[in-house]
Amino acid sequence: MKVPGLLILAVGNLSRGDDALGPLLLERLATVREQYDDWQDVDLLTDFQLQIEHAVDLENRALALFVDASVSCPPPFQFSRIQPVRDTSYTSHALSPAAVLYVYQQINHAAPPPAFQLALRGERFDLGESLSVAAEANLALALDFVTQLLTRQETEAWERLAVLGKSRLDETVL
């Protein structure tokens, strides 16, 4: 069985307000994906938090995108390249994307696939909260952004976008 080349891995909890941004983005992407034949090489995976087992999900991938809600990124979202790092989250539970890449590197004795992070700005994360109005707007913009990313599934284009801090693909990035 062929493993899809691009993995989009979203984390978050649907019961914790804006923490649901990652899983909700994947839900909406799954609906949009049905309209595109060239997105069949995209694998969508969601979980409550990143764990060491997610390093295995990166095997044989050409590209990876981690998606999560954030209170510290600028609105509406922040797109960046990530590298393997053994950070303070390096435990058996709740790893950062950089720590998952580090685990991949350790178990495979090879570099992980090129990886990027999309942090979506959230405001409210309490149990039982609904998605905030601001988070809903950020989610809509992020869906548009990821849809554009998926039209150009190339590491170099994504890297230029991350370096330039752009929120849209355009002729200056491509």
C-alpha positions as CSV (number, residue, x, y, z in Angstrom):
1,M,0.0,0.0,0.0
2,K,1.4,3.4,-1.0
3,V,1.6,6.0,1.8
4,P,0.3,9.4,0.8
5,G,3.1,11.9,0.3
6,L,1.7,14.7,2.4
7,L,0.6,14.3,6.0
8,I,-1.5,17.0,7.7
9,L,-1.6,16.2,11.4
10,A,-3.9,18.4,13.5
11,V,-4.1,18.4,17.2
12,G,-6.8,19.7,19.5
13,N,-9.8,19.0,21.6
14,L,-13.3,19.7,20.2
15,S,-14.6,20.1,23.8
16,R,-12.2,23.0,24.7
17,G,-13.4,26.0,22.7
18,D,-10.7,27.3,20.3
19,D,-8.5,24.3,21.0
20,A,-10.8,22.7,18.3
21,L,-9.2,24.8,15.5
22,G,-6.9,22.0,14.3
23,P,-9.5,19.2,14.1
24,L,-12.1,21.6,12.6
25,L,-9.6,22.6,9.9
26,L,-9.1,19.0,9.0
27,E,-12.9,18.4,8.9
28,R,-13.4,21.2,6.5
29,L,-10.3,20.2,4.4
30,A,-11.8,16.7,4.1
31,T,-14.9,18.2,2.5
32,V,-12.9,20.5,0.2
33,R,-10.6,17.6,-0.8
34,E,-13.5,15.8,-2.5
35,Q,-13.4,18.6,-5.2
36,Y,-9.7,18.0,-6.1
37,D,-8.4,14.9,-7.8
38,D,-4.7,15.8,-7.1
39,W,-5.4,15.9,-3.3
40,Q,-5.7,12.1,-3.1
41,D,-2.0,12.1,-2.1
42,V,-2.9,14.0,1.1
43,D,-3.4,12.1,4.4
44,L,-5.4,13.9,7.2
45,L,-4.8,12.8,10.8
46,T,-6.1,14.3,14.0
47,D,-5.4,13.6,17.6
48,F,-5.8,15.3,21.0
49,Q,-2.1,15.9,21.4
50,L,1.2,14.9,19.7
51,Q,2.9,11.8,21.1
52,I,6.0,9.8,20.3
53,E,3.9,7.4,18.2
54,H,3.3,10.2,15.7
55,A,6.9,9.9,14.5
56,V,5.8,6.6,12.8
57,D,3.1,8.5,10.9
58,L,5.9,10.6,9.2
59,E,7.6,7.5,7.7
60,N,7.7,7.6,3.9
61,R,6.2,11.1,3.6
62,A,7.5,13.8,1.3
63,L,6.1,16.6,3.4
64,A,4.3,17.2,6.7
65,L,2.1,19.9,8.1
66,F,1.3,20.2,11.8
67,V,-1.8,22.2,12.7
68,D,-2.7,23.5,16.2
69,A,-4.4,26.3,18.0
70,S,-2.2,28.9,19.7
71,V,-2.6,31.8,22.1
72,S,0.8,33.2,21.3
73,C,0.8,33.5,17.5
74,P,-0.4,36.6,15.7
75,P,-3.9,36.5,14.3
76,P,-5.2,34.9,12.1
77,F,-2.4,32.3,12.0
78,Q,1.4,31.8,11.6
79,F,3.0,29.4,9.1
80,S,6.6,28.3,9.8
81,R,9.2,25.7,9.0
82,I,10.1,23.4,11.8
83,Q,13.3,21.4,12.5
84,P,13.9,18.4,14.8
85,V,14.6,19.6,18.4
86,R,14.8,17.7,21.6
87,D,12.9,20.3,23.7
88,T,11.3,20.3,27.1
89,S,8.2,18.6,25.8
90,Y,10.2,15.5,25.1
91,T,8.3,13.0,27.2
92,S,6.0,10.2,26.4
93,H,3.0,12.5,26.2
94,A,2.2,15.9,24.7
95,L,5.2,16.6,22.4
96,S,5.8,19.6,20.3
97,P,6.0,19.1,16.5
98,A,9.8,19.7,16.7
99,A,10.1,17.0,19.3
100,V,8.1,14.6,17.1
101,L,10.6,15.3,14.3
102,Y,13.4,14.6,16.8
103,V,11.9,11.3,17.8
104,Y,11.6,10.4,14.1
105,Q,15.3,11.2,13.6
106,Q,16.3,9.1,16.6
107,I,14.3,6.0,15.6
108,N,15.0,6.1,11.9
109,H,18.6,7.4,12.0
110,A,17.6,9.7,9.1
111,A,16.2,13.2,8.6
112,P,12.5,13.5,8.9
113,P,10.4,14.8,5.9
114,P,10.4,18.6,5.5
115,A,7.9,19.8,8.1
116,F,5.9,23.0,8.7
117,Q,3.6,24.2,11.4
118,L,0.4,26.2,11.0
119,A,-0.6,27.8,14.3
120,L,-4.1,29.2,14.3
121,R,-4.8,32.0,16.8
122,G,-7.3,31.1,19.5
123,E,-8.6,33.0,22.5
124,R,-10.8,30.7,24.7
125,F,-9.7,27.1,25.6
126,D,-12.0,26.3,28.6
127,L,-13.8,23.0,28.8
128,G,-17.3,23.3,27.3
129,E,-16.6,26.5,25.5
130,S,-17.7,26.9,21.9
131,L,-15.5,28.3,19.2
132,S,-15.0,32.0,19.6
133,V,-16.1,34.4,16.8
134,A,-12.4,35.4,16.3
135,A,-11.3,31.8,16.0
136,E,-14.1,31.1,13.5
137,A,-12.8,33.9,11.3
138,N,-9.2,32.7,11.7
139,L,-10.3,29.2,10.8
140,A,-11.9,30.4,7.6
141,L,-8.7,32.3,6.6
142,A,-6.6,29.3,7.5
143,L,-8.7,27.0,5.3
144,D,-8.2,29.3,2.4
145,F,-4.5,29.3,3.1
146,V,-4.1,25.5,3.3
147,T,-6.2,25.1,0.2
148,Q,-3.7,27.3,-1.6
149,L,-0.8,25.3,-0.1
150,L,-2.3,22.1,-1.4
151,T,-2.3,23.5,-4.9
152,R,1.5,23.6,-4.6
153,Q,2.8,20.7,-2.6
154,E,6.4,21.6,-2.9
155,T,8.9,22.1,-0.1
156,E,10.6,25.0,-1.8
157,A,7.4,27.0,-2.3
158,W,6.3,26.3,1.3
159,E,9.8,27.4,2.6
160,R,9.7,30.7,0.7
161,L,6.2,31.3,2.1
162,A,7.3,30.6,5.6
163,V,10.5,32.8,5.3
164,L,8.6,35.7,3.8
165,G,5.8,35.4,6.4
166,K,3.2,35.5,3.7
167,S,-0.4,34.3,4.3
168,R,-1.1,33.8,0.6
169,L,0.7,32.1,-2.3
170,D,1.3,34.6,-5.1
171,E,3.8,35.2,-7.9
172,T,6.4,36.6,-5.4
173,V,6.5,33.2,-3.6
174,L,6.1,30.9,-6.6
